[in-house]
Amino acid sequence: MYQPSEVVSLLLVIGLTPVMYRGIASLRIPGRRLLIAGYLALAVAYVATIAEGYWAPDLLNAVEHALYAASGILFAAGLVRLAVASRRGDAR
C-alpha cells in the first residue's frame, strides 16, 4: 500500500513537469539530455511507487528502485559532463 507522502510526491512531479520542461527547454548546457533523462526516471519511479500498491508489487518495487538508481547515475553523469565542459570553457 502507498503512503500519503508518496501521493504528494507524485502530484508534485505531475504538476511541476510542465514548469521543468519550459525551464530546461530554454537551457543550452552540456549534459542537458542526461539531466532530463534523470528527471524522467525519477518521475516514472514515483508512478511505480503508487502502482505497486495495486498491481505486481514485487516487480514494480524492483522497477522503482532500479529507476531511483538510474536517476542518480544520470544526474551524476550530466553534472560531470557540465563540470568538464565548464573547465574547458565549453559551457554556455
SERO-4910 file (N, C-alpha, C, O; in steps of 0.05 Angstrom, whole numbers):
BEGIN
 pado doro    nc1    nc2    nc3   cac1   cac2   cac3    cc1    cc2    cc3    oc1    oc2    oc3
  Met    A     17    -24      0      0      0      0     18     25      0     40     24     10
  Tyr    A      8     46    -11     23     71    -12     18     89     12     -2     85     26
  Gln    A     36    108     16     34    126     38     26    154     27     31    159      4
  Pro    A     14    171     44      6    197     34     29    214     23     25    229      4
  Ser    A     53    211     34     76    226     24     83    218     -4     93    234    -20
  Glu    A     79    192    -11     84    183    -38     64    195    -58     72    201    -80
  Val    A     40    198    -50     20    211    -67     27    240    -71     24    250    -94
  Val    A     35    253    -50     43    282    -53     67    284    -72     67    303    -88
  Ser    A     86    267    -69    109    268    -87    101    264   -116    111    278   -134
  Leu    A     83    245   -121     73    241   -148     58    265   -159     63    273   -181
  Leu    A     41    277   -142     26    300   -151     45    324   -157     41    339   -176
  Leu    A     65    327   -140     85    348   -145    100    344   -172    104    363   -187
  Val    A    108    319   -177    122    313   -202    104    319   -226    113    330   -246
  Ile    A     79    310   -224     60    315   -246     55    345   -250     54    355   -272
  Gly    A     52    359   -228     47    388   -230     71    404   -239     68    424   -253
  Leu    A     95    396   -231    119    411   -237    132    403   -264    149    418   -274
  Thr    A    124    381   -276    136    373   -301    133    394   -323    153    399   -337
  Pro    A    110    406   -327    109    427   -348    127    451   -342    139    462   -360
  Val    A    129    458   -317    147    480   -309    176    473   -314    192    488   -324
  Met    A    183    448   -306    210    439   -311    217    437   -340    239    444   -349
  Tyr    A    197    429   -356    202    427   -385    207    454   -397    226    457   -413
  Arg    A    191    474   -390    196    501   -401    223    511   -392    237    524   -408
  Gly    A    230    506   -367    256    516   -357    279    503   -371    298    517   -378
  Ile    A    279    477   -373    301    462   -385    303    466   -415    324    464   -427
  Ala    A    280    470   -428    280    474   -457    295    499   -465    306    500   -487
  Ser    A    295    519   -448    309    544   -454    339    542   -449    354    560   -458
  Leu    A    349    522   -435    377    520   -429    392    505   -451    381    486   -463
  Arg    A    416    514   -457    433    500   -476    459    495   -461    479    509   -464
  Ile    A    459    473   -445    482    466   -430    491    438   -436    474    421   -443
  Pro    A    517    432   -433    526    404   -436    513    386   -415    511    395   -392
  Gly    A    505    363   -422    493    344   -403    463    348   -400    451    335   -383
  Arg    A    451    366   -415    423    371   -412    406    347   -416    387    342   -400
  Arg    A    412    331   -436    396    307   -441    398    286   -418    379    273   -412
  Leu    A    421    285   -406    425    266   -384    408    276   -360    396    260   -346
  Leu    A    408    302   -355    392    313   -334    362    309   -338    347    303   -320
  Ile    A    353    312   -363    325    307   -370    318    277   -365    298    271   -354
  Ala    A    336    260   -374    331    231   -371    331    224   -341    315    207   -333
  Gly    A    347    236   -325    347    231   -296    321    240   -284    310    226   -267
  Tyr    A    310    263   -292    285    273   -282    262    254   -290    245    247   -273
  Leu    A    262    245   -315    241    227   -324    243    200   -310    222    188   -303
  Ala    A    267    190   -304    269    165   -289    258    168   -261    244    150   -251
  Leu    A    263    191   -249    252    197   -222    222    198   -223    208    188   -205
  Ala    A    211    211   -243    182    214   -246    168    187   -250    148    181   -237
  Val    A    180    170   -266    169    143   -271    172    126   -245    154    109   -240
  Ala    A    193    130   -230    196    116   -205    174    123   -186    163    106   -171
  Tyr    A    165    148   -185    143    157   -168    117    143   -177    101    135   -160
  Val    A    113    141   -203     89    127   -213     90     98   -204     70     86   -196
  Ala    A    113     85   -207    116     57   -199    111     53   -169    100     32   -161
  Thr    A    119     73   -153    114     71   -124     84     69   -118     77     52   -101
  Ile    A     68     85   -131     39     84   -127     27     58   -139     10     45   -127
  Ala    A     36     52   -164     25     29   -178     30      3   -164     14    -16   -166
  Glu    A     52      1   -149     58    -25   -136     38    -31   -114     36    -55   -106
  Gly    A     23    -12   -105      1    -18    -86    -23    -31    -98    -40    -42    -84
  Tyr    A    -24    -31   -125    -48    -42   -139    -41    -66   -156    -58    -84   -160
  Trp    A    -17    -68   -166    -11    -89   -186     18    -96   -185     35    -79   -183
  Ala    A     25   -121   -185     52   -133   -186     71   -119   -167     90   -106   -175
  Pro    A     66   -121   -141     82   -105   -122    112   -112   -122    128    -94   -120
  Asp    A    119   -137   -125    147   -144   -125    162   -133   -149    184   -122   -147
  Leu    A    149   -136   -173    161   -127   -198    164    -96   -197    185    -85   -203
  Leu    A    142    -82   -190    143    -53   -191    161    -42   -169    172    -20   -173
  Asn    A    164    -56   -147    183    -47   -126    211    -48   -137    227    -30   -133
  Ala    A    218    -70   -152    244    -72   -164    248    -51   -185    270    -39   -187
  Val    A    228    -46   -202    229    -25   -222    233      2   -209    250     18   -218
  Glu    A    218      8   -188    221     33   -174    250     38   -165    261     59   -170
  His    A    261     18   -151    288     22   -141    309     23   -163    329     37   -160
  Ala    A    305      8   -184    323      9   -207    322     37   -220    343     48   -228
  Leu    A    299     48   -221    296     75   -233    308     97   -214    319    116   -224
  Tyr    A    306     93   -188    319    112   -170    349    111   -174    362    132   -175
  Ala    A    360     87   -177    389     84   -182    397     96   -209    416    111   -211
  Ala    A    381     90   -229    386    102   -256    385    132   -255    401    146   -268
  Ser    A    366    143   -241    363    172   -239    388    184   -226    398    204   -236
  Gly    A    397    173   -205    422    183   -192    446    182   -210    461    201   -211
  Ile    A    449    160   -225    471    157   -243    469    177   -266    489    189   -274
  Leu    A    445    181   -277    441    200   -299    446    229   -289    459    244   -303
  Phe    A    436    236   -266    442    263   -255    472    267   -251    482    288   -258
  Ala    A    485    247   -240    514    249   -235    529    252   -262    547    269   -264
  Ala    A    522    236   -281    535    237   -307    530    265   -321    549    276   -333
  Gly    A    506    275   -319    500    301   -330    516    323   -317    526    341   -330
  Leu    A    518    322   -290    534    342   -276    563    340   -281    577    360   -282
  Val    A    574    316   -284    602    312   -291    607    324   -319    627    338   -323
  Arg    A    589    318   -338    592    329   -365    592    360   -364    608    373   -378
  Leu    A    575    371   -348    573    400   -346    599    411   -333    609    432   -341
  Ala    A    608    398   -312    633    407   -298    657    406   -317    673    424   -317
  Val    A    660    384   -332    682    381   -350    681    403   -372    701    415   -378
  Ala    A    657    408   -382    654    428   -403    660    456   -392    672    473   -406
  Ser    A    652    461   -367    658    488   -356    687    492   -351    697    514   -352
  Arg    A    702    471   -344    731    473   -340    745    479   -366    765    493   -367
  Arg    A    734    468   -388    746    473   -415    737    499   -427    748    509   -446
  Gly    A    716    511   -415    705    535   -426    683    531   -446    676    550   -461
  Asp    A    672    506   -448    652    500   -468    624    505   -459    606    507   -475
  Ala    A    619    509   -433    592    512   -422    582    540   -430    596    560   -429
  Arg    A    557    540   -438    545    566   -446    525    575   -426    512    596   -429
***
